[in-house]
Amino acid sequence: MDLKELLLENYKTVEQELEGKNGSVVKERRKEAIATFEKIGFPTLKNEEWKYTNISAALKKEFSIETIPALTKADIEQYLIKNLKGNILVFVNGQLSQELSKIISPESGLIIKPLAETDADVLEKYFGKSSTNDAFTYLNTALSHQGTFIKIPKGKSLEEPVVLYFISDARKENIFIQPHNIFLIEENAEAKFVESYHTIGKESGFSNVITQIILRKDARAEYYKIQNDSVTASHVGTTQVYQEGKSNFSSTTVSLNGNIIRNNLNIVLNAEHSEATMYGLYLLKGTQHVDNHTIADHAKPNCFSNELYKGILNDKSTGVFNGKIFVKQDAQKTNAFQSNKNILLSKDATMNTKPQLEIFADDVKCSHGATIGQLDEEPLFYLRSRGISEEKAKALLVIAFAQDIIDHIKIEALKEFLIRGINQSLGNNF
């Protein structure tokens, strides 16, 4: 049985498990989503949005989709970010493990429930709604039932971050997981979220993840997505952000390791005076492939968005950046900026970049741009002339290139972890 048939068969089981747990609206959306997936199937290179990302090879395996192993703290210890204190949520093959998780914030400032127990009005308004409409979002909408609803109540400022570790156990079989999490930051509330992905074992892992983030009036959120997975792990993730009140949202996506990675980041600025910043860093080697698709949808006037993604590509790795800024007709006084900069460390590395603007308002300030090049020979020569080896000189320049992304990471333990990861990727010990 191929993967598509297996997932269609699994829908029948999920539908029975969820009977009576969600409202009729959610049930109907799941039904529509699986019907659409059955019709369109997985994307191919003929699909314009997947033109440079061939996902089919990662899907041509026999996957298990319901196995939940009993992992111990010793099994996952090496994947926990050193010195990163916070509210730890550990998902094993897509399902939240109460035994491995640890909540330190009081319930008055942090409410965590199963996805099925999400506030009814939130489910009805947002579940199944995404700016990215492809097989993977339809599939997750239809089949996800093991995710989590996280709410930061009105006026609460969460001091410790919420850290979500997604652990796939691929020691005995190939694993396909589909978590779906919803974060609600209510009026005048503030929180930080970290997502980290890891696969145990030599078999293949595939994660199809949706994270929905809703910000009410004067809400503030920082979101970090860290990918330092195994070379047998592939990932398609969609982060859908709704800024429904005057709010501030910041996102940083860092891809250090993995097989085929597709990150969709969609932000809807749907209230005046909202601000959104998007930062990304991908450091690729071997035959790794990372595809970042972003959307900044300016739906209301007087909003601001700023986006900077940087890529460092070595060996035969490939990268894709497709960034879109939409400015709706009513979104006057919009300020929107977008930049993608890339360094190729090898003649065999490939980068495909496509920044886009679609503007339907006339009183706006918008810009976009992209660069692809090699390390500047002049500073490289200067460092070499000071007795620094060529490898270390290149590493210093690469780290300097990535520094303005690293500087936007406000969690010190996370910043230190990423600096170590970058140095390890570059083969340095400093």
VEXMI-47820 format. One record per atom (N, C-alpha, C): y, x, z. Coordinates in steps of 0.2 Angstrom, whole numbers, padded with zeros to 4 digits, always signed. Each point is the difference from the previous one (the first is absolute). Example, Ala and Ser with C-alpha at 12.3 -4.5 7.8 and 13.67 -1.06 7.14 Angstrom:
% residues 2
-0028+0066+0039/+0006-0004+0000/+0006+0004+0000/+0005-0002-0004/+0006+0004+0001/+0005-0004+0003/
This chain:
% residues 430
-0006+0004+0000/+0006-0004+0000/+0006+0004+0000/+0005-0001-0005/+0006+0005+0000/+0005-0003+0005/+0005+0004+0001/+0005-0001+0006/+0003-0007-0001/+0002-0002-0006/+0003-0006-0001/-0004-0006+0002/-0007+0000-0002/-0004-0005+0002/-0002+0000+0007/+0000+0006+0003/-0001+0000+0008/+0006-0003+0003/+0006+0001-0002/+0006-0003+0004/+0000-0007-0001/-0001-0002-0006/+0000-0008-0001/-0006-0003+0004/-0005+0003+0001/-0005-0003+0004/+0002+0000+0008/+0003+0006+0002/+0003+0000+0006/+0005-0005+0002/+0004-0002-0005/+0005-0006+0001/-0003-0006+0003/-0006-0002-0002/-0004-0006+0003/-0001+0001+0007/-0002+0006+0002/-0001+0001+0008/+0006+0000+0004/+0005+0003-0003/+0007+0000+0003/+0003-0007+0001/-0001-0004-0005/+0002-0007+0000/-0003-0004+0005/-0006+0001+0001/-0004-0003+0006/+0002+0002+0007/+0001+0007+0000/+0003+0003+0007/+0006-0003+0002/+0005-0001-0005/+0007-0002+0001/+0001-0008+0000/-0005-0003-0001/+0000-0008+0000/+0003-0002+0006/+0006-0003+0000/+0003-0003+0005/+0005+0004+0004/+0000+0007-0001/+0004+0005+0003/+0007+0000-0002/+0001-0001-0007/+0007+0000-0003/+0002-0007-0003/+0006-0001-0001/+0002-0006-0003/-0002-0001-0007/+0001-0006-0003/-0002-0001-0006/+0004+0004-0006/+0006+0001+0002/+0004+0005-0005/-0003+0006-0001/-0002+0004+0006/-0003+0006+0000/-0007+0000-0004/-0003-0005+0002/-0007-0001-0004/+0001-0001-0007/+0005-0004-0002/+0001-0001-0007/+0002+0007-0004/+0004+0004+0004/+0002+0006-0003/-0005+0005-0001/-0005+0000+0005/-0006+0004-0001/-0004-0002-0006/-0001-0007-0001/-0004-0003-0005/+0003+0002-0007/+0007+0000+0000/+0004+0001-0006/-0001+0008-0002/+0000+0004+0005/+0000+0007+0000/-0007+0002-0003/-0005-0002+0003/-0007+0002-0003/-0001-0003-0007/+0003-0005-0002/-0001-0003-0007/+0004+0005-0004/+0006+0002+0002/+0003+0005-0005/-0003+0006+0000/-0003+0003+0005/-0003+0006+0000/-0006+0000-0005/-0004-0006+0001/-0006-0001-0004/+0002+0000-0008/+0006-0003-0001/+0002+0000-0007/+0003+0007-0003/+0004+0003+0004/+0003+0006-0003/-0004+0007+0001/-0004+0000+0006/-0004+0006+0001/+0004+0006+0002/-0003+0005+0001/+0004+0006+0002/+0004+0003-0005/+0006+0003+0001/+0004+0002-0005/-0002+0006-0004/+0002+0001-0006/-0002+0005-0004/+0006+0004-0003/-0001+0005-0004/+0006+0004-0003/+0004-0004-0005/-0003-0006-0002/+0004-0005-0004/+0005-0004+0003/-0001+0000+0007/+0005-0003+0004/+0006+0004+0001/+0006-0002-0002/+0006+0004+0000/+0002+0003+0007/-0002-0003+0005/+0002+0002+0007/-0006+0005+0002/-0005+0001-0003/-0005+0005+0001/-0001+0004-0005/+0005+0001-0004/-0001+0004-0007/-0002+0008+0002/+0002+0002+0005/-0001+0007+0002/-0005+0001+0005/-0003-0005+0003/-0005+0000+0005/-0007-0003-0001/-0005+0004-0002/-0006-0002-0001/-0004-0001+0006/+0000-0007+0003/-0004-0001+0006/-0007-0002-0001/-0002+0000-0006/-0007-0003-0001/-0005+0005+0002/+0001+0006+0000/-0005+0005+0002/-0002+0000+0007/+0005-0002+0004/+0000+0000+0008/-0004-0007+0002/+0000-0005-0005/-0003-0006+0002/-0008-0001-0003/-0002+0005-0004/-0007+0000-0003/-0005+0003+0005/+0000-0003+0006/-0005+0002+0005/-0003-0006+0003/-0005+0001+0004/-0003-0005+0004/+0003+0000+0007/+0004-0005+0001/+0004+0000+0007/-0004-0005+0005/+0001+0002+0006/-0001-0005+0005/+0007-0003+0003/+0000-0006+0001/+0007-0003+0001/+0000-0004+0007/-0006+0000+0004/+0000-0003+0006/-0003+0004+0006/-0002+0006-0001/-0003+0004+0005/+0006+0002+0005/-0002-0001+0006/+0005+0002+0006/-0004+0004+0005/+0000+0007-0001/-0003+0004+0004/+0003+0001+0007/-0004+0002+0005/+0002+0001+0007/+0002+0007+0001/+0007+0002-0002/+0002+0007+0001/+0002+0001+0007/+0000+0006+0002/+0002+0002+0007/+0007+0004+0000/+0003+0001+0005/+0006+0003+0000/-0001+0008-0002/-0005+0002+0001/-0002+0007-0003/+0000+0000-0007/-0002-0005-0003/-0001-0001-0008/+0007+0001-0003/+0005-0003+0004/+0007-0001-0004/+0005+0005+0003/-0002+0004+0005/+0005+0004+0004/+0004+0005-0005/-0004+0003-0005/+0003+0004-0005/+0005-0003-0004/+0000-0006-0001/+0005-0004-0004/+0006-0002+0003/+0000+0000+0007/+0006-0002+0003/+0006+0005+0000/+0006-0002-0001/+0005+0005-0001/+0002+0003+0007/+0000+0006+0000/+0001+0004+0007/+0007-0002+0003/+0000-0002+0006/+0006-0001+0004/+0004-0006-0002/-0003-0004-0004/+0003-0006-0003/-0002-0006+0005/+0004-0001+0005/-0001-0006+0005/+0003-0006-0003/-0004-0005+0002/+0002-0007-0002/-0005-0005+0001/+0001-0006-0003/-0005-0005+0000/-0005+0001-0006/-0006+0002+0002/-0005+0002-0005/-0004-0006-0002/+0000-0001-0006/-0005-0005-0003/-0005+0003-0005/-0006+0000+0002/-0005+0003-0004/-0004-0005-0004/+0000+0001-0007/-0004-0005-0004/-0006+0004-0003/-0006-0003+0001/-0006+0003-0002/-0002-0004-0006/-0001+0003-0006/-0002-0004-0006/+0004-0006+0000/+0007+0000+0001/+0004-0005-0001/+0001-0005+0006/-0004+0001+0005/+0000-0005+0006/+0003+0003+0006/+0004-0003+0004/+0003+0003+0006/-0005+0001+0005/-0001+0006+0003/-0004+0002+0005/+0004-0001+0007/-0002-0004+0004/+0003-0001+0007/-0002+0006+0004/-0006+0003-0001/-0002+0005+0005/+0004+0007-0002/+0001+0001-0006/+0004+0006-0002/+0007+0000+0000/+0003-0006+0001/+0007-0001+0000/+0003+0000+0007/+0006+0001+0000/+0003+0001+0007/+0008-0002-0001/+0001-0006+0004/+0007-0003+0000/+0004+0002+0006/+0006+0004+0000/+0003+0002+0006/+0007-0004+0001/+0002-0004-0005/+0006-0003+0001/-0001-0007+0003/+0004-0003+0004/-0001-0007+0003/-0001-0005-0005/-0003-0005+0001/-0001-0006-0005/+0007-0003-0001/+0004+0000+0005/+0007-0003-0001/+0004+0003-0006/-0002+0006-0002/+0003+0004-0006/-0004+0001-0006/-0007-0002+0001/-0004+0002-0006/-0006-0005+0001/+0000-0005-0005/-0006-0005-0001/-0004+0002-0005/-0007+0001+0001/-0005+0001-0005/-0005-0005+0000/-0001-0003-0006/-0005-0005-0001/-0004+0001-0006/-0006-0003-0001/-0004+0000-0006/+0004-0003-0006/-0001+0002-0006/+0004-0003-0005/-0001-0007-0001/-0005-0003+0002/-0001-0007+0000/+0004-0004+0005/+0003+0003+0005/+0004-0003+0005/+0007+0002-0001/+0002+0002-0006/+0007+0001-0002/+0004-0007+0001/+0006+0001+0002/+0004-0006+0001/+0000-0004-0007/-0001-0007+0001/-0002-0004-0006/+0006+0000-0005/+0006+0000+0002/+0006+0000-0004/+0000+0007-0004/-0002+0005+0003/+0000+0007-0004/-0005+0000-0005/-0006-0002+0002/-0006-0001-0005/+0002-0004-0006/+0003-0006+0001/+0001-0004-0005/+0005+0002-0005/+0005+0004+0003/+0006+0002-0004/-0002+0007-0004/-0004+0004+0004/+0000+0007-0003/-0007+0002-0003/-0006-0003+0003/-0006+0002-0001/-0002-0001-0008/-0002+0005-0003/-0001+0000-0007/+0006+0000-0005/+0005+0002+0003/+0007+0001-0004/+0001+0007-0001/+0001+0003-0006/+0001+0007-0001/+0004+0001-0006/+0004+0005+0000/+0003+0002-0007/-0004+0003-0004/-0006+0003+0002/-0005+0003-0004/-0006-0005-0001/-0001-0002-0006/-0005-0005-0002/-0005+0003-0004/-0006+0003+0003/-0005+0002-0004/-0007-0001+0003/-0005+0002-0003/-0007-0001+0003/+0000+0001+0007/+0003+0006+0002/-0001+0002+0007/+0003-0005+0005/+0006-0002-0001/+0004-0004+0004/-0004-0007+0001/-0002-0003-0006/-0004-0006+0000/-0006+0001+0004/-0004+0005-0001/-0006+0002+0003/+0001+0000+0008/+0005+0003+0002/+0001+0001+0007/+0002-0007+0003/+0004-0004-0004/+0002-0006+0003/-0006-0005+0001/-0005+0001-0005/-0005-0005+0000/-0005+0002+0006/-0001+0007+0001/-0006+0002+0004/+0002+0003+0007/+0006+0002+0001/+0002+0003+0006/+0000-0005+0006/-0004+0002+0005/-0001-0005+0006/+0000+0004+0006/+0001+0007+0000/-0001+0004+0006/+0006+0004+0002/+0006-0002-0003/+0006+0003+0001/+0003-0002+0007/+0006+0002+0001/+0004-0001+0006/+0007-0003-0001/+0002-0004+0005/+0007-0002+0000/+0003+0003+0006/+0006+0004-0001/+0004+0003+0005/+0007-0002+0000/+0002-0003+0006/+0007-0003+0000/+0004+0004+0006/+0006+0002-0002/+0005+0003+0005/+0004-0006+0001/+0000-0003+0007/+0004-0006+0001/+0008+0002+0000/+0003-0006+0000/+0008+0000-0001/+0003+0005+0005/+0004+0004-0002/+0004+0004+0005/-0004+0006+0003/-0006+0001-0002/-0004+0006+0003/+0001+0006-0004/+0000+0006+0003/+0000+0006-0003/-0006+0004+0002/-0005+0001-0004/-0006+0003+0002/+0001+0007+0000/-0001+0003+0006/+0001+0008+0000/-0005+0004-0003/-0006-0002+0001/-0006+0004-0003/-0002-0003-0007/-0001+0004-0005/-0002-0003-0006/-0007-0003+0000/-0001-0005-0005/-0007-0003-0001/-0003+0005-0005/-0006+0003+0001/-0003+0004-0004/-0007-0003-0002/-0001-0001-0007/-0006-0003-0002/-0004+0005-0004/-0006+0002+0003/-0005+0004-0004/-0005-0004-0003/-0001+0001-0007/-0005-0003-0004/-0005+0005-0001/-0006-0001+0003/-0006+0005+0000/-0005-0004-0004/-0002+0004-0006/-0006-0003-0004/-0006+0005+0002/-0005-0003+0002/-0007+0004+0001/-0004+0000-0006/+0001+0005-0004/-0004+0001-0006/-0005+0006+0000/-0003+0000+0006/-0006+0005+0002/-0006-0002-0004/-0001-0007+0000/-0007-0002-0003/+0001-0004-0006/+0006-0003-0002/+0000-0004-0006/+0008+0000-0002/+0001-0002-0006/+0007-0001-0002/+0003-0006+0003/+0006+0000+0002/+0003-0005+0004/+0006-0003-0004/+0001-0006+0000/+0006-0004-0003/+0003-0004+0005/+0006+0002+0002/+0003-0004+0006/+0007-0004-0003/+0002-0005+0003/+0005-0004-0002/+0004-0003+0006/+0003+0004+0004/+0004-0002+0006/+0007-0004-0003/+0002-0004+0004/+0007-0004-0001/+0003-0001+0006/+0006+0004+0001/+0004-0001+0006/+0007-0002-0001/+0002-0004+0005/+0007-0003-0001/+0004+0002+0006/+0006+0003-0001/+0004+0002+0005/+0006-0005+0000/+0002-0003+0006/+0006-0004+0000/+0005+0003+0006/+0005+0002-0003/+0005+0003+0005/+0006-0005+0000/+0000-0003+0006/+0005-0006+0001/+0007+0002+0001/+0004-0005+0001/+0007+0001+0000/+0002+0006+0005/+0004+0005-0002/+0003+0005+0004/-0006+0004+0004/-0006+0000-0003/-0005+0004+0002/-0001+0007-0004/-0003+0005+0003/-0001+0006-0003/-0007+0003+0001/-0003+0003-0005/-0006+0003+0001/-0002+0006-0005/-0004+0004+0001/-0003+0005-0004/-0007-0001-0002/-0002+0001-0006/-0007-0001-0002/-0003+0006-0004/-0006+0002+0002/-0003+0006-0004/-0007-0002-0002/-0001+0001-0006/-0007-0002-0003/-0003+0007-0002/-0006+0001+0002/-0004+0006-0002/-0007-0001-0003/-0002+0003-0005/-0006-0002-0003/-0005+0006+0000/-0007-0001+0002/-0005+0005+0000/-0006-0003-0002/-0005+0005-0003/-0007-0002-0001/-0004+0005+0003/-0005-0002+0003/-0005+0004+0003/-0006+0000-0005/-0003+0006-0001/-0006+0001-0004/+0002+0002-0007/-0006+0001-0004/+0001+0003-0007/+0000-0006-0005/-0002-0006+0002/-0001-0005-0005/+0008-0003-0002/+0000-0004-0004/+0007-0002-0002/+0002-0006+0004/+0007+0000+0001/+0003-0006+0003/+0006-0002-0004/+0001-0007+0000/+0005-0003-0004/+0003-0005+0005/+0007+0001+0001/+0004-0005+0004/+0005-0004-0005/+0000-0006+0001/+0004-0005-0004/+0004-0004+0006/+0006+0003+0001/+0004-0002+0006/+0006-0004-0002/+0002-0005+0004/+0006-0003+0000/+0004+0000+0007/+0006+0002+0000/+0004+0000+0006/+0006-0004-0002/+0001-0006+0004/+0006-0004-0001/+0005+0001+0006/+0006+0002-0001/+0005+0001+0005/+0006-0005-0001/+0001-0004+0006/+0006-0005+0000/+0005+0002+0005/+0006+0001-0002/+0005+0002+0004/+0005-0006+0000/+0002-0003+0006/+0005-0005+0002/+0007+0003+0000/+0004-0004+0002/+0007+0002+0001/+0001+0006+0005/+0004+0005-0002/+0001+0006+0004/-0006+0004+0002/-0006-0001-0003/-0006+0004+0002/+0000+0007-0004/-0003+0004+0004/-0001+0007-0003/-0007+0002+0000/-0002+0004-0005/-0007+0002+0000/+0000+0007-0004/-0005+0004+0003/-0001+0006-0004/-0008+0000-0001/-0002+0002-0007/-0007-0001-0002/-0002+0006-0003/-0005+0003+0003/-0003+0007-0003/-0007-0002-0003/-0001+0003-0006/-0007-0001-0002/-0002+0007-0002/-0006+0002+0003/-0002+0007+0000/-0007+0000-0004/-0001+0004-0005/-0006+0000-0003/-0003+0008+0000/-0005+0001+0004/-0002+0007+0000/-0008-0001+0000/-0003-0004-0005/-0007-0002+0000/-0004+0005-0003/-0006-0001-0001/-0005+0004-0003/+0000-0001-0008/-0002+0005-0003/+0000+0000-0007/-0004-0005-0004/-0005-0003+0004/-0004-0006-0002/+0003-0007+0001/+0006+0000+0003/+0003-0006+0002/+0006-0002-0005/-0001-0006-0002/+0006-0003-0004/+0003-0006+0003/+0006-0002-0002/+0004-0004+0004/+0005-0004-0005/+0000-0007+0001/+0005-0004-0003/+0004-0004+0006/+0006+0002+0001/+0003-0004+0005/+0007-0003-0002/+0001-0006+0003/+0006-0004-0002/+0004-0001+0007/+0006+0003+0000/+0004-0002+0006/+0006-0004-0002/+0000-0006+0002/+0005-0005-0002/+0004-0002+0006/+0007+0002-0001/+0005-0001+0005/+0005-0006-0002/+0001-0004+0005/+0005-0006-0001/+0005+0001+0005/+0006+0002-0002/+0006+0000+0004/+0004-0006+0000/-0002-0005+0005/+0002-0007-0001/+0006-0001+0004/+0002+0005+0004/+0007+0000+0004/+0003+0007-0001/+0007+0000+0001/+0003+0006+0000/-0004+0005+0004/-0003+0005-0003/-0005+0005+0003/+0000+0007-0003/-0003+0004+0004/-0001+0007-0003/-0007+0002+0000/-0002+0002-0006/-0007+0003+0000/-0001+0006-0004/-0004+0005+0003/-0001+0006-0003/-0007+0002-0001/-0002+0002-0005/-0007+0002-0002/-0001+0007-0002/-0005+0003+0002/-0002+0007-0002/-0007+0000-0001/-0002+0002-0007/-0007+0000-0002/-0002+0008-0002/-0005+0002+0004/-0002+0007-0002/-0007+0001-0002/-0001+0002-0006/-0007+0001-0002/-0002+0007-0001/-0005+0003+0005/-0002+0007+0000/-0007+0001-0003/-0004-0005+0000/-0007+0001-0002/-0003-0007-0001/-0005+0000-0005/-0003-0006-0002/-0003+0001-0007/-0003-0005-0003/-0003+0000-0007/+0005-0003-0004/+0000-0007-0001/+0005-0004-0004/+0004-0004+0005/+0006+0000+0000/+0004-0003+0005/+0006-0004-0004/+0000-0007+0002/+0006-0004-0003/+0003-0003+0005/+0007+0001+0001/+0004-0003+0005/+0005-0004-0003/+0000-0007+0002/+0005-0005-0002/+0004-0001+0006/+0007+0001-0001/+0005-0001+0005/+0005-0005-0003/+0000-0006+0003/+0004-0005-0003/+0005-0003+0006/+0006+0001-0001/+0005-0003+0005/+0005-0005-0003/+0000-0006+0003/+0005-0005-0002/+0005+0000+0005/+0006+0001-0002/+0006+0000+0004/+0003-0007-0001/-0002-0005+0005/+0002-0007-0001/+0005-0002+0004/+0004+0004+0003/+0006-0002+0004/+0005+0005+0000/+0006-0002+0000/+0006+0004-0001/+0000+0006+0005/+0003+0005-0002/+0001+0006+0005/-0007+0003+0002/-0005-0001-0004/-0006+0003+0002/+0000+0007-0003/-0004+0005+0003/-0001+0007-0002/-0007+0002+0000/-0002+0003-0006/-0007+0003+0000/+0000+0007-0003/-0004+0004+0003/+0000+0007-0003/-0008+0001-0001/-0001+0004-0005/-0007+0001-0002/-0001+0008-0002/-0004+0003+0004/-0001+0007-0001/-0008+0001-0001/-0001+0005-0005/-0007+0002-0001/-0001+0007-0002/-0006+0002+0002/-0002+0007-0001/-0007+0001-0002/-0002+0003-0006/-0007+0000-0002/-0001+0008-0001/-0005+0003+0003/-0002+0007-0001/-0007+0000-0003/-0001+0001-0006/-0006-0001-0004/-0003+0007-0002/-0007+0000+0000/-0003+0006-0002/-0007-0003-0003/-0004+0005-0003/-0006-0002-0003/+0001-0005-0006/-0004-0005+0000/+0001-0006-0005/+0002-0006+0004/+0004+0001+0005/+0002-0006+0004/+0005-0004-0005/+0001-0006+0002/+0004-0005-0004/+0004-0004+0005/+0006+0000+0000/+0004-0005+0004/+0005-0004-0004/+0000-0006+0000/+0005-0005-0003/+0004-0004+0005/+0006+0001-0001/+0005-0003+0005/+0004-0005-0005/-0001-0007+0002/+0004-0005-0003/+0005-0003+0005/+0006-0001-0001/+0005-0002+0005/+0004-0006-0004/+0002-0005+0005/+0005-0005-0003/+0005-0001+0006/+0006+0001-0002/+0006-0003+0004/+0003-0006-0003/-0001-0005+0003/+0002-0007-0003/+0006-0002+0004/+0006+0001-0003/+0006-0002+0003/+0001-0008-0002/-0001-0004+0005/+0001-0007-0001/+0006-0003+0002/+0004+0004+0005/+0006-0003+0003/+0005+0005-0001/+0007-0002+0001/+0005+0005-0001/+0001+0005+0006/+0004+0005-0001/+0002+0005+0005/-0006+0004+0004/-0005+0001-0004/-0006+0004+0002/+0000+0007-0002/-0004+0004+0003/+0000+0007-0001/-0008+0003+0000/-0002+0003-0006/-0006+0003+0000/+0001+0008-0002/-0004+0004+0003/+0000+0007-0003/-0008+0002+0000/-0001+0004-0005/-0007+0002-0001/-0001+0007-0003/-0004+0004+0004/-0001+0007-0002/-0008+0001+0000/-0003+0002-0005/-0007+0002+0000/+0000+0007-0003/-0004+0004+0003/-0001+0007-0003/-0007+0002+0000/-0002+0003-0006/-0007+0002-0001/-0001+0007-0001/-0005+0003+0002/-0002+0007-0001/-0007+0000-0002/-0001+0002-0006/-0007-0001-0004/-0002+0007-0002/-0007+0001+0002/-0003+0007-0002/-0007-0002-0003/-0003+0006-0003/-0006-0001-0003/+0000-0005-0006/-0005-0004+0000/+0000-0006-0005/+0001-0007+0003/+0004+0000+0005/+0002-0006+0003/+0005-0004-0005/+0000-0006+0002/+0005-0005-0004/+0003-0004+0005/+0007-0002-0002/+0004-0004+0004/+0003-0005-0005/+0002-0006+0003/+0003-0006-0003/+0005-0002+0005/+0006-0001-0003/+0006-0004+0004/+0003-0005-0005/+0000-0006+0003/+0003-0006-0004/+0004-0004+0005/+0007+0002+0000/+0004-0004+0005/+0004-0005-0004/+0001-0006+0003/+0004-0005-0003/+0005-0002+0005/+0006-0001-0002/+0005-0003+0003/+0002-0007-0003/+0000-0005+0003/+0002-0007-0003/+0006-0002+0004/+0005-0002-0004/+0007-0002+0003/+0001-0007-0003/-0002-0006+0005/+0001-0006-0003/+0007-0002-0001/+0001-0006-0004/+0007-0002-0002/+0005-0001+0006/-0003-0002+0005/+0004-0002+0006/+0002+0006+0005/-0004+0006-0002/+0000+0006+0005/+0006+0004-0002/+0006-0002+0000/+0006+0004-0001/+0001+0005+0006/+0004+0005-0001/+0001+0005+0004/-0006+0004+0003/-0005+0000-0005/-0006+0004+0002/+0001+0007-0001/-0003+0004+0004/+0000+0008+0000/-0007+0001+0000/-0003+0003-0006/-0007+0002+0000/-0001+0007-0004/-0003+0004+0003/-0001+0007-0003/-0008+0002+0000/-0002+0003-0005/-0007+0002+0000/+0000+0007-0004/-0005+0004+0003/-0001+0007-0003/-0007+0002+0001/-0003+0003-0005/-0006+0003+0000/+0000+0007-0002/-0002+0005+0004/+0000+0007-0002/-0007+0003+0001/-0002+0004-0005/-0006+0003+0000/+0000+0007-0001/-0005+0004+0003/-0001+0007-0002/-0007+0001-0002/-0001+0003-0006/-0007+0001-0002/-0002+0008+0001/-0005+0001+0004/-0002+0007+0002/-0005+0003-0005/-0002-0005-0004/-0005+0002-0005/+0001-0002-0007/-0002+0003-0005/+0001-0002-0007/-0004-0006-0001/-0006-0001+0004/-0004-0006-0002/+0001-0006+0004/+0005+0000+0005/+0002-0006+0004/+0004-0004-0005/+0000-0007+0002/+0003-0005-0005/+0004-0005+0005/+0006-0001-0002/+0004-0005+0003/+0003-0005-0005/-0001-0007+0002/+0003-0005-0004/+0005-0004+0004/+0006+0000-0002/+0005-0003+0005/+0004-0005-0005/+0002-0006+0004/+0003-0005-0004/+0005-0004+0005/+0006+0002+0001/+0004-0004+0004/+0003-0005-0004/+0001-0006+0003/+0003-0006-0004/+0005-0004+0004/+0005-0002-0004/+0005-0005+0003/+0000-0006-0004/+0001-0006+0003/+0001-0006-0003/+0005-0004+0004/+0006+0000-0003/+0006-0002+0003/+0003-0007-0003/+0001-0005+0004/+0002-0006-0003/+0007-0002+0004/+0003+0005+0004/+0006-0001+0003/+0005+0005-0003/+0007-0002+0000/+0004+0005-0003/+0004+0004+0005/+0000-0001+0006/+0004+0004+0005/-0005+0003+0005/-0003+0006-0003/-0005+0004+0004/+0001+0007-0001/-0003+0004+0004/+0000+0007-0001/-0008+0002+0000/-0002+0002-0005/-0008+0002-0001/+0000+0006-0004/-0005+0004+0002/-0002+0006-0004/-0007+0001+0001/-0003+0004-0005/-0007+0002+0001/-0001+0007-0004/-0005+0003+0001/-0001+0007-0003/-0007+0003+0001/-0002+0004-0004/-0006+0004+0001/+0000+0007-0002/-0003+0004+0003/-0001+0007-0002/-0007+0003+0000/-0002+0004-0004/-0007+0003+0000/+0002+0007-0002/-0002+0005+0004/+0001+0007-0001/-0005+0005+0003/+0002+0006+0000/-0004+0005+0004/+0004+0003+0005/-0003+0004+0004/+0004+0004+0005/+0006+0004-0003/+0005+0000+0003/+0006+0004-0003/-0002+0008+0001/+0001+0004-0005/-0002+0007+0000/+0005+0004+0004/+0006-0002+0000/+0005+0004+0004/-0001+0001+0007/-0001-0006+0004/-0001+0001+0007/-0007+0003+0001/-0005-0002-0004/-0007+0003+0000/+0001+0008+0000/+0004+0002-0005/+0001+0008+0000/+0003+0003+0006/+0005-0004+0002/+0004+0002+0006/-0005+0001+0006/-0004-0005+0001/-0005+0000+0006/-0005+0006-0001/-0002+0001-0006/-0005+0006-0002/+0003+0006+0002/+0007+0001-0002/+0004+0006+0001/+0001+0002+0007/-0001-0005+0005/+0000+0001+0007/-0007+0001+0003/-0005+0002-0004/-0006+0002+0002/-0005-0006+0002/+0002-0006-0002/-0004-0006+0001/-0005-0001-0006/-0007-0001+0002/-0005+0000-0006/+0002-0006-0004/-0003+0000-0006/+0001-0006-0005/-0002-0006+0003/-0006-0001+0003/-0003-0006+0003/+0005-0003+0005/+0002+0005+0005/+0004-0003+0005/+0007-0002-0002/+0003+0004-0005/+0006-0002-0003/+0000-0007-0003/-0005-0001-0004/-0001-0007-0003/-0001-0005+0005/-0003+0001+0005/-0001-0004+0006/+0006-0002+0003/+0005+0005+0001/+0006-0001+0003/+0004-0005-0004/+0000+0002-0007/+0004-0004-0004/-0002-0008-0001/-0007+0000+0001/-0003-0007-0001/+0002-0004+0007/+0000+0003+0005/+0001-0003+0007/+0008-0002+0000/+0004+0005-0003/+0007-0002+0000/+0002-0006-0005/-0004+0000-0005/+0000-0006-0005/-0002-0006+0004/-0005+0000+0004/-0002-0006+0004/+0004-0002+0006/+0004+0005+0002/+0003-0001+0007/+0004-0006+0001/+0004-0002-0006/+0004-0006+0002/-0004-0007+0000/-0006+0000-0002/-0005-0005+0002/-0002+0000+0007/-0002+0006+0002/-0003+0002+0007/+0005-0002+0005/+0007+0002-0002/+0005-0002+0005/+0001-0007+0002/-0002-0004-0005/+0001-0008+0002/-0006-0002+0004/-0005+0004+0002/-0005-0002+0005/+0003+0000+0007/+0000-0005+0003/+0004+0000+0007/-0005+0001+0006/-0007-0001-0002/-0005+0001+0006/-0002+0008-0001/+0002+0003+0006/-0001+0008+0000/-0007+0002-0001/-0005-0003+0003/-0007+0002-0001/-0003-0002-0007/+0003-0005-0003/-0002-0001-0007/+0003+0005-0004/+0006+0002+0001/+0003+0005-0004/-0004+0007+0000/-0001+0002+0006/-0004+0006+0001/-0007-0001-0003/-0003-0005+0000/-0007-0001-0003/+0001+0001-0008/+0005-0003-0003/+0001+0000-0007/+0002+0007-0002/+0004+0004+0004/+0002+0007-0002/-0007+0004+0000/-0004-0001+0005/-0006+0004+0000/-0005-0002-0006/+0000-0006-0002/-0004-0003-0006/+0003+0004-0006/+0007+0000-0001/+0002+0003-0006/-0001+0007+0000/+0000+0004+0006/-0001+0007+0000/-0008+0001-0002/-0004-0004+0003/-0007+0001-0002/-0002-0002-0007/+0004-0004-0003/-0001-0002-0007/+0002+0006-0004/+0005+0003+0002/+0003+0006-0004/-0004+0007+0002/-0005-0001+0005/-0004+0006+0002/+0004+0005+0004/+0005-0003+0004/+0004+0005+0005/-0002-0002+0007/+0001+0005+0004/-0001-0001+0007/+0006+0001+0004/+0006-0001-0003/+0006+0001+0004/+0004-0007+0000/
